[in-house]
Amino acid sequence: MRSPPTATMDRIAADPGLGTAVNLRHHFHRVLGVTPAAHRAAFRSTTARRAS
């Protein structure tokens, strides 16, 4: 599932039924082992390498 770049964390959390941004961050870290911010940073760096 991909959310628009302007979507808030609360909106992203509410769509699949996680409720709040705090709950989304908790489960994201529990499942993936990284925070959403760290995941975005890693994705940005790999995307930048592919584009160059």
KEGUSE-471634 format. One record per atom (N, C-alpha, C): residue number from 1; residue in one letter; chain; atom name; x, y negated, z. Coordinates in nm, 2 decimals. Atoms other than C-alpha are relative to their C-alpha. Last residue first. Example, Ala and Ser with C-alpha at 12.3 -4.5 7.8 and 13.67 -1.06 7.14 Angstrom:
BEGIN
{pos: 2	code: s	unit: A	site: N	c1: -0.09	c2: 0.11	c3: 0.00}
{pos: 2	code: s	unit: A	site: CA	c1: 1.37	c2: 0.11	c3: 0.71}
{pos: 2	code: s	unit: A	site: C	c1: -0.08	c2: -0.11	c3: 0.08}
{pos: 1	code: a	unit: A	site: N	c1: 0.09	c2: 0.12	c3: 0.00}
{pos: 1	code: a	unit: A	site: CA	c1: 1.23	c2: 0.45	c3: 0.78}
{pos: 1	code: a	unit: A	site: C	c1: 0.09	c2: -0.12	c3: 0.00}
***
This chain:
BEGIN
{pos: 52	code: s	unit: A	site: N	c1: -0.12	c2: 0.06	c3: 0.06}
{pos: 52	code: s	unit: A	site: CA	c1: 2.27	c2: -0.84	c3: -1.10}
{pos: 52	code: s	unit: A	site: C	c1: 0.08	c2: 0.09	c3: -0.08}
{pos: 51	code: a	unit: A	site: N	c1: 0.03	c2: 0.10	c3: 0.10}
{pos: 51	code: a	unit: A	site: CA	c1: 1.91	c2: -0.74	c3: -1.05}
{pos: 51	code: a	unit: A	site: C	c1: 0.13	c2: -0.06	c3: -0.06}
{pos: 50	code: r	unit: A	site: N	c1: 0.06	c2: -0.05	c3: 0.12}
{pos: 50	code: r	unit: A	site: CA	c1: 1.99	c2: -0.41	c3: -0.89}
{pos: 50	code: r	unit: A	site: C	c1: -0.02	c2: -0.10	c3: -0.11}
{pos: 49	code: r	unit: A	site: N	c1: -0.11	c2: -0.07	c3: 0.07}
{pos: 49	code: r	unit: A	site: CA	c1: 2.22	c2: -0.57	c3: -0.63}
{pos: 49	code: r	unit: A	site: C	c1: -0.05	c2: 0.06	c3: -0.13}
{pos: 48	code: a	unit: A	site: N	c1: -0.10	c2: 0.10	c3: 0.06}
{pos: 48	code: a	unit: A	site: CA	c1: 1.95	c2: -0.82	c3: -0.54}
{pos: 48	code: a	unit: A	site: C	c1: 0.11	c2: 0.07	c3: -0.07}
{pos: 47	code: t	unit: A	site: N	c1: 0.06	c2: 0.06	c3: 0.12}
{pos: 47	code: t	unit: A	site: CA	c1: 1.69	c2: -0.55	c3: -0.50}
{pos: 47	code: t	unit: A	site: C	c1: 0.09	c2: -0.10	c3: -0.07}
{pos: 46	code: t	unit: A	site: N	c1: -0.01	c2: -0.10	c3: 0.11}
{pos: 46	code: t	unit: A	site: CA	c1: 1.92	c2: -0.35	c3: -0.27}
{pos: 46	code: t	unit: A	site: C	c1: -0.06	c2: -0.06	c3: -0.13}
{pos: 45	code: s	unit: A	site: N	c1: -0.14	c2: -0.02	c3: 0.04}
{pos: 45	code: s	unit: A	site: CA	c1: 1.98	c2: -0.66	c3: -0.05}
{pos: 45	code: s	unit: A	site: C	c1: 0.01	c2: 0.10	c3: -0.11}
{pos: 44	code: r	unit: A	site: N	c1: -0.05	c2: 0.12	c3: 0.07}
{pos: 44	code: r	unit: A	site: CA	c1: 1.61	c2: -0.75	c3: -0.04}
{pos: 44	code: r	unit: A	site: C	c1: 0.14	c2: 0.02	c3: -0.05}
{pos: 43	code: f	unit: A	site: N	c1: 0.07	c2: 0.00	c3: 0.13}
{pos: 43	code: f	unit: A	site: CA	c1: 1.51	c2: -0.40	c3: 0.06}
{pos: 43	code: f	unit: A	site: C	c1: 0.05	c2: -0.12	c3: -0.08}
{pos: 42	code: a	unit: A	site: N	c1: -0.06	c2: -0.11	c3: 0.07}
{pos: 42	code: a	unit: A	site: CA	c1: 1.76	c2: -0.40	c3: 0.35}
{pos: 42	code: a	unit: A	site: C	c1: -0.05	c2: 0.01	c3: -0.14}
{pos: 41	code: a	unit: A	site: N	c1: -0.13	c2: 0.05	c3: 0.03}
{pos: 41	code: a	unit: A	site: CA	c1: 1.63	c2: -0.74	c3: 0.47}
{pos: 41	code: a	unit: A	site: C	c1: 0.08	c2: 0.11	c3: -0.08}
{pos: 40	code: r	unit: A	site: N	c1: 0.01	c2: 0.10	c3: 0.11}
{pos: 40	code: r	unit: A	site: CA	c1: 1.27	c2: -0.62	c3: 0.44}
{pos: 40	code: r	unit: A	site: C	c1: 0.14	c2: -0.05	c3: -0.04}
{pos: 39	code: h	unit: A	site: N	c1: 0.04	c2: -0.07	c3: 0.13}
{pos: 39	code: h	unit: A	site: CA	c1: 1.35	c2: -0.31	c3: 0.64}
{pos: 39	code: h	unit: A	site: C	c1: -0.01	c2: -0.10	c3: -0.11}
{pos: 38	code: a	unit: A	site: N	c1: -0.12	c2: -0.07	c3: 0.04}
{pos: 38	code: a	unit: A	site: CA	c1: 1.53	c2: -0.51	c3: 0.91}
{pos: 38	code: a	unit: A	site: C	c1: -0.03	c2: 0.07	c3: -0.13}
{pos: 37	code: a	unit: A	site: N	c1: -0.09	c2: 0.11	c3: 0.05}
{pos: 37	code: a	unit: A	site: CA	c1: 1.23	c2: -0.75	c3: 0.94}
{pos: 37	code: a	unit: A	site: C	c1: 0.13	c2: 0.07	c3: -0.06}
{pos: 36	code: p	unit: A	site: N	c1: 0.04	c2: 0.05	c3: 0.13}
{pos: 36	code: p	unit: A	site: CA	c1: 0.99	c2: -0.45	c3: 0.96}
{pos: 36	code: p	unit: A	site: C	c1: 0.09	c2: -0.11	c3: -0.06}
{pos: 35	code: t	unit: A	site: N	c1: 0.11	c2: 0.10	c3: -0.01}
{pos: 35	code: t	unit: A	site: CA	c1: 1.19	c2: -0.31	c3: 1.24}
{pos: 35	code: t	unit: A	site: C	c1: -0.04	c2: -0.04	c3: -0.14}
{pos: 34	code: v	unit: A	site: N	c1: -0.05	c2: 0.14	c3: 0.02}
{pos: 34	code: v	unit: A	site: CA	c1: 1.39	c2: 0.01	c3: 1.19}
{pos: 34	code: v	unit: A	site: C	c1: -0.12	c2: -0.10	c3: 0.01}
{pos: 33	code: g	unit: A	site: N	c1: -0.12	c2: 0.02	c3: -0.08}
{pos: 33	code: g	unit: A	site: CA	c1: 1.35	c2: 0.37	c3: 1.30}
{pos: 33	code: g	unit: A	site: C	c1: 0.06	c2: -0.14	c3: -0.02}
{pos: 32	code: l	unit: A	site: N	c1: -0.11	c2: 0.02	c3: 0.09}
{pos: 32	code: l	unit: A	site: CA	c1: 1.10	c2: 0.45	c3: 1.03}
{pos: 32	code: l	unit: A	site: C	c1: 0.13	c2: -0.02	c3: 0.06}
{pos: 31	code: v	unit: A	site: N	c1: 0.00	c2: -0.09	c3: 0.12}
{pos: 31	code: v	unit: A	site: CA	c1: 0.82	c2: 0.61	c3: 1.23}
{pos: 31	code: v	unit: A	site: C	c1: 0.13	c2: -0.01	c3: -0.08}
{pos: 30	code: r	unit: A	site: N	c1: 0.01	c2: -0.14	c3: -0.04}
{pos: 30	code: r	unit: A	site: CA	c1: 0.87	c2: 0.45	c3: 1.57}
{pos: 30	code: r	unit: A	site: C	c1: 0.02	c2: 0.10	c3: -0.11}
{pos: 29	code: h	unit: A	site: N	c1: -0.13	c2: -0.04	c3: -0.06}
{pos: 29	code: h	unit: A	site: CA	c1: 0.98	c2: 0.12	c3: 1.42}
{pos: 29	code: h	unit: A	site: C	c1: 0.00	c2: 0.14	c3: 0.05}
{pos: 28	code: f	unit: A	site: N	c1: -0.10	c2: 0.01	c3: 0.11}
{pos: 28	code: f	unit: A	site: CA	c1: 0.67	c2: 0.09	c3: 1.20}
{pos: 28	code: f	unit: A	site: C	c1: 0.14	c2: 0.05	c3: 0.05}
{pos: 27	code: h	unit: A	site: N	c1: 0.01	c2: -0.12	c3: 0.07}
{pos: 27	code: h	unit: A	site: CA	c1: 0.45	c2: 0.21	c3: 1.49}
{pos: 27	code: h	unit: A	site: C	c1: 0.10	c2: 0.01	c3: -0.12}
{pos: 26	code: h	unit: A	site: N	c1: -0.04	c2: -0.12	c3: -0.09}
{pos: 26	code: h	unit: A	site: CA	c1: 0.57	c2: -0.06	c3: 1.72}
{pos: 26	code: h	unit: A	site: C	c1: 0.00	c2: 0.13	c3: -0.08}
{pos: 25	code: r	unit: A	site: N	c1: -0.15	c2: 0.00	c3: -0.02}
{pos: 25	code: r	unit: A	site: CA	c1: 0.57	c2: -0.33	c3: 1.45}
{pos: 25	code: r	unit: A	site: C	c1: 0.04	c2: 0.12	c3: 0.08}
{pos: 24	code: l	unit: A	site: N	c1: -0.07	c2: -0.04	c3: 0.13}
{pos: 24	code: l	unit: A	site: CA	c1: 0.21	c2: -0.24	c3: 1.35}
{pos: 24	code: l	unit: A	site: C	c1: 0.15	c2: 0.01	c3: 0.02}
{pos: 23	code: n	unit: A	site: N	c1: 0.02	c2: -0.14	c3: 0.02}
{pos: 23	code: n	unit: A	site: CA	c1: 0.09	c2: -0.25	c3: 1.71}
{pos: 23	code: n	unit: A	site: C	c1: 0.07	c2: 0.05	c3: -0.13}
{pos: 22	code: v	unit: A	site: N	c1: -0.08	c2: -0.07	c3: -0.10}
{pos: 22	code: v	unit: A	site: CA	c1: 0.24	c2: -0.59	c3: 1.77}
{pos: 22	code: v	unit: A	site: C	c1: -0.01	c2: 0.15	c3: -0.02}
{pos: 21	code: a	unit: A	site: N	c1: -0.14	c2: 0.00	c3: 0.05}
{pos: 21	code: a	unit: A	site: CA	c1: 0.09	c2: -0.71	c3: 1.44}
{pos: 21	code: a	unit: A	site: C	c1: 0.09	c2: 0.07	c3: 0.10}
{pos: 20	code: t	unit: A	site: N	c1: -0.08	c2: 0.13	c3: -0.02}
{pos: 20	code: t	unit: A	site: CA	c1: -0.25	c2: -0.62	c3: 1.57}
{pos: 20	code: t	unit: A	site: C	c1: 0.14	c2: 0.02	c3: -0.06}
{pos: 19	code: g	unit: A	site: N	c1: 0.05	c2: 0.10	c3: -0.10}
{pos: 19	code: g	unit: A	site: CA	c1: -0.53	c2: -0.37	c3: 1.49}
{pos: 19	code: g	unit: A	site: C	c1: 0.08	c2: -0.13	c3: 0.00}
{pos: 18	code: l	unit: A	site: N	c1: -0.09	c2: 0.01	c3: -0.11}
{pos: 18	code: l	unit: A	site: CA	c1: -0.37	c2: -0.07	c3: 1.33}
{pos: 18	code: l	unit: A	site: C	c1: -0.03	c2: -0.11	c3: 0.10}
{pos: 17	code: g	unit: A	site: N	c1: 0.06	c2: -0.03	c3: -0.12}
{pos: 17	code: g	unit: A	site: CA	c1: -0.67	c2: 0.00	c3: 1.11}
{pos: 17	code: g	unit: A	site: C	c1: 0.09	c2: 0.00	c3: 0.12}
{pos: 16	code: p	unit: A	site: N	c1: 0.01	c2: -0.14	c3: -0.02}
{pos: 16	code: p	unit: A	site: CA	c1: -0.52	c2: 0.02	c3: 0.77}
{pos: 16	code: p	unit: A	site: C	c1: -0.05	c2: 0.04	c3: 0.14}
{pos: 15	code: d	unit: A	site: N	c1: 0.05	c2: -0.08	c3: 0.11}
{pos: 15	code: d	unit: A	site: CA	c1: -0.62	c2: -0.33	c3: 0.68}
{pos: 15	code: d	unit: A	site: C	c1: 0.00	c2: 0.15	c3: 0.02}
{pos: 14	code: a	unit: A	site: N	c1: 0.14	c2: -0.02	c3: -0.01}
{pos: 14	code: a	unit: A	site: CA	c1: -0.58	c2: -0.48	c3: 1.03}
{pos: 14	code: a	unit: A	site: C	c1: -0.05	c2: 0.09	c3: -0.12}
{pos: 13	code: a	unit: A	site: N	c1: 0.03	c2: -0.10	c3: -0.10}
{pos: 13	code: a	unit: A	site: CA	c1: -0.20	c2: -0.44	c3: 1.04}
{pos: 13	code: a	unit: A	site: C	c1: -0.15	c2: 0.03	c3: 0.00}
{pos: 12	code: i	unit: A	site: N	c1: -0.06	c2: -0.12	c3: 0.05}
{pos: 12	code: i	unit: A	site: CA	c1: -0.15	c2: -0.63	c3: 0.71}
{pos: 12	code: i	unit: A	site: C	c1: -0.03	c2: 0.11	c3: 0.10}
{pos: 11	code: r	unit: A	site: N	c1: 0.08	c2: -0.05	c3: 0.11}
{pos: 11	code: r	unit: A	site: CA	c1: -0.39	c2: -0.90	c3: 0.83}
{pos: 11	code: r	unit: A	site: C	c1: 0.05	c2: 0.14	c3: -0.06}
{pos: 10	code: d	unit: A	site: N	c1: 0.13	c2: -0.04	c3: -0.05}
{pos: 10	code: d	unit: A	site: CA	c1: -0.21	c2: -0.94	c3: 1.16}
{pos: 10	code: d	unit: A	site: C	c1: -0.09	c2: 0.06	c3: -0.11}
{pos: 9	code: m	unit: A	site: N	c1: -0.02	c2: -0.13	c3: -0.06}
{pos: 9	code: m	unit: A	site: CA	c1: 0.13	c2: -0.94	c3: 0.98}
{pos: 9	code: m	unit: A	site: C	c1: -0.13	c2: 0.05	c3: 0.07}
{pos: 8	code: t	unit: A	site: N	c1: -0.06	c2: 0.00	c3: -0.13}
{pos: 8	code: t	unit: A	site: CA	c1: 0.00	c2: -1.23	c3: 0.77}
{pos: 8	code: t	unit: A	site: C	c1: 0.02	c2: 0.14	c3: 0.05}
{pos: 7	code: a	unit: A	site: N	c1: 0.08	c2: -0.06	c3: -0.10}
{pos: 7	code: a	unit: A	site: CA	c1: -0.06	c2: -1.20	c3: 0.40}
{pos: 7	code: a	unit: A	site: C	c1: 0.08	c2: -0.01	c3: 0.14}
{pos: 6	code: t	unit: A	site: N	c1: 0.05	c2: 0.10	c3: -0.09}
{pos: 6	code: t	unit: A	site: CA	c1: 0.12	c2: -1.46	c3: 0.18}
{pos: 6	code: t	unit: A	site: C	c1: -0.08	c2: 0.07	c3: 0.12}
{pos: 5	code: p	unit: A	site: N	c1: -0.11	c2: 0.06	c3: -0.08}
{pos: 5	code: p	unit: A	site: CA	c1: 0.34	c2: -1.20	c3: 0.01}
{pos: 5	code: p	unit: A	site: C	c1: -0.05	c2: -0.10	c3: 0.10}
{pos: 4	code: p	unit: A	site: N	c1: -0.05	c2: 0.13	c3: 0.06}
{pos: 4	code: p	unit: A	site: CA	c1: 0.03	c2: -1.01	c3: -0.10}
{pos: 4	code: p	unit: A	site: C	c1: 0.11	c2: -0.06	c3: 0.09}
{pos: 3	code: s	unit: A	site: N	c1: 0.08	c2: 0.11	c3: -0.04}
{pos: 3	code: s	unit: A	site: CA	c1: 0.01	c2: -0.66	c3: 0.06}
{pos: 3	code: s	unit: A	site: C	c1: 0.05	c2: -0.12	c3: -0.08}
{pos: 2	code: r	unit: A	site: N	c1: -0.08	c2: 0.12	c3: 0.00}
{pos: 2	code: r	unit: A	site: CA	c1: 0.14	c2: -0.34	c3: -0.09}
{pos: 2	code: r	unit: A	site: C	c1: -0.10	c2: -0.12	c3: 0.02}
{pos: 1	code: m	unit: A	site: N	c1: 0.08	c2: 0.12	c3: 0.00}
{pos: 1	code: m	unit: A	site: CA	c1: 0.00	c2: 0.00	c3: 0.00}
{pos: 1	code: m	unit: A	site: C	c1: 0.09	c2: -0.12	c3: 0.00}
***
